[in-house]
């Protein structure tokens, strides 16, 4: 009986991962947590233990894109990476790193380029944006730092028709995150250029 329940639970997790992946690919939901909870609500599930993890959703998203978006997704991903390289070169003084779906290869039509910038002077970035005549929106977001969450600056702009999000972290955050095994994957300019050269 337990084995049958386990198989049913596994199948349910897989089903939820595919629902979440479809929502991310088609509806533009960018956040894994939001997609999985929306998928759970759609399936009438309330047991959080049965929710798929981010890796399961990402695997389902890759499969979905391979089946239904194989014509357009690779070209769009390349375009996003080209814009990422352009912005990273322009913002080189802020030690940019590419993160998220453009790096992982799962970016779709609704994705933006997500870059982390590192500086102890967020105002210098604002001045840089103004001097370069970028049109941008400024806001903030919460990021984890160890056991705590903190508010950091975030800028949204558009480059060649592609939305770009810049999250500003301090230099200490760069050092701390670089040393943690569970740190989010990120790539510097040379690594993104290498992705494009493939």
C-alpha positions in Angstrom: 0.0 0.0 0.0 2.8 2.4 0.9 4.5 1.6 -2.4 1.4 2.4 -4.4 1.0 5.7 -2.4 4.6 6.5 -3.1 4.2 5.9 -6.8 1.0 8.0 -6.8 2.8 10.8 -5.0 5.7 10.7 -7.5 3.3 10.9 -10.4 1.5 13.8 -8.7 4.8 15.6 -8.2 5.6 15.0 -11.9 2.2 16.2 -13.0 2.5 19.4 -10.9 6.0 20.0 -12.3 4.6 19.8 -15.9 1.7 22.2 -15.0 4.2 24.7 -13.4 6.5 24.3 -16.4 3.7 25.0 -18.9 2.7 28.1 -16.9 6.3 29.4 -16.9 6.7 28.7 -20.7 3.3 30.0 -21.8 2.1 32.5 -19.2 5.4 34.1 -18.3 5.5 33.2 -14.7 9.1 33.7 -13.8 9.2 32.5 -10.2 9.4 28.8 -9.5 7.6 29.1 -6.1 4.7 31.1 -7.7 4.4 28.6 -10.5 4.4 25.5 -8.2 1.8 27.0 -5.9 -0.4 28.0 -8.8 -0.1 24.5 -10.2 -1.0 23.1 -6.8 -4.1 25.3 -6.6 -5.1 24.3 -10.1 -4.8 20.6 -9.2 -6.6 21.1 -5.9 -3.6 20.0 -3.8 -3.0 21.3 -0.3 -0.1 19.1 0.8 3.1 21.1 0.5 5.2 17.9 0.9 4.0 16.8 -2.6 5.1 20.0 -4.4 7.9 19.5 -6.9 11.3 21.1 -6.2 12.8 23.7 -8.5 15.0 21.1 -10.3 12.0 19.0 -11.1 10.2 22.0 -12.6 13.3 23.1 -14.5 13.6 19.6 -16.0 9.9 19.6 -17.0 10.4 23.1 -18.5 13.3 21.9 -20.6 11.2 19.0 -21.8 8.2 21.2 -22.5 10.4 23.7 -24.5 12.0 20.8 -26.4 8.5 19.5 -27.4 6.5 22.7 -28.0 9.0 25.5 -28.5 11.9 23.9 -30.3 11.5 26.3 -33.3 11.6 29.6 -31.4 13.1 29.1 -28.0 16.8 28.5 -29.0 16.9 31.7 -31.2 15.2 33.8 -28.5 17.6 32.4 -25.8 20.5 33.4 -28.0 19.1 36.9 -28.5 18.7 37.3 -24.7 22.3 36.1 -24.1 23.6 38.6 -26.8 21.8 41.4 -24.9 23.3 40.1 -21.6 26.8 40.3 -23.1 26.2 43.9 -24.3 24.9 45.0 -20.9 27.7 43.2 -19.0 30.3 44.9 -21.1 28.7 48.3 -20.5 28.4 47.7 -16.8 31.8 46.0 -16.4 32.8 48.4 -13.5 30.0 46.8 -11.4 31.3 43.3 -11.8 28.2 41.9 -13.5 27.1 38.3 -13.2 24.3 36.6 -15.3 21.8 34.5 -13.3 18.5 32.9 -13.8 16.8 31.4 -16.9 19.0 33.1 -19.5 22.0 31.4 -17.9 20.3 28.0 -17.3 19.0 28.0 -20.9 15.3 27.8 -20.0 14.4 31.5 -20.9 11.4 31.9 -23.0 9.4 34.7 -24.7 8.4 36.3 -21.4 11.9 36.1 -19.8 14.1 39.1 -18.9 17.9 39.2 -18.6 18.8 39.0 -14.9 22.1 40.4 -13.8 23.7 40.8 -10.4 25.9 43.9 -10.0 28.3 44.3 -7.1 29.2 47.6 -5.5 29.3 49.2 -2.1 27.9 52.4 -3.6 24.4 51.9 -5.2 24.2 55.6 -5.8 27.1 55.4 -8.2 25.0 52.9 -10.3 22.2 55.4 -10.4 24.6 58.1 -11.6 26.0 55.7 -14.2 22.5 55.0 -15.6 21.7 58.7 -15.7 25.0 59.6 -17.4 24.5 56.9 -20.0 20.9 58.1 -20.6 19.3 54.8 -19.7 15.6 54.9 -19.0 15.0 52.9 -15.9 12.7 52.1 -13.0 14.2 51.8 -9.6 12.9 49.6 -6.8 14.0 47.0 -4.3 13.7 43.3 -3.6 14.4 41.0 -0.7 17.4 38.6 -0.9 18.7 36.0 1.5 22.0 36.6 3.3 22.6 33.6 5.5 19.7 33.2 7.8 18.4 36.8 7.2 16.6 38.5 4.3 17.6 42.0 3.4 16.3 44.7 1.0 18.6 45.5 -2.0 18.2 47.9 -4.9 16.9 46.7 -8.2 16.8 48.5 -11.5 14.7 47.6 -14.5 15.5 48.8 -18.0 15.1 47.9 -21.6 18.0 47.2 -24.0 17.2 46.7 -27.7 13.6 45.8 -26.8 14.7 43.2 -24.1 13.8 43.8 -20.5 16.8 43.7 -18.2 16.8 43.5 -14.4 19.8 44.6 -12.4 20.0 43.5 -8.7 22.6 45.5 -6.8 24.5 43.6 -4.1 27.4 44.7 -2.0 30.9 43.4 -2.4 30.6 41.4 0.9 27.6 39.6 -0.5 29.7 38.6 -3.6 32.4 37.1 -1.4 29.9 35.3 0.9 27.8 33.9 -1.9 30.8 32.7 -3.9 31.9 30.5 -1.0 28.5 28.8 -0.4 27.7 25.4 -2.0 24.0 26.3 -2.3 24.7 29.6 -3.9 22.7 30.4 -7.1 24.6 29.6 -10.3 26.0 32.7 -12.0 28.3 33.4 -14.9 30.8 36.3 -15.6 31.2 37.9 -19.0 33.8 35.5 -20.4 31.5 32.5 -19.5 28.5 34.0 -21.2 30.6 34.8 -24.3 31.7 31.2 -24.3 28.0 30.1 -24.2 27.3 32.2 -27.2 30.4 30.8 -29.1 29.0 27.3 -28.8 
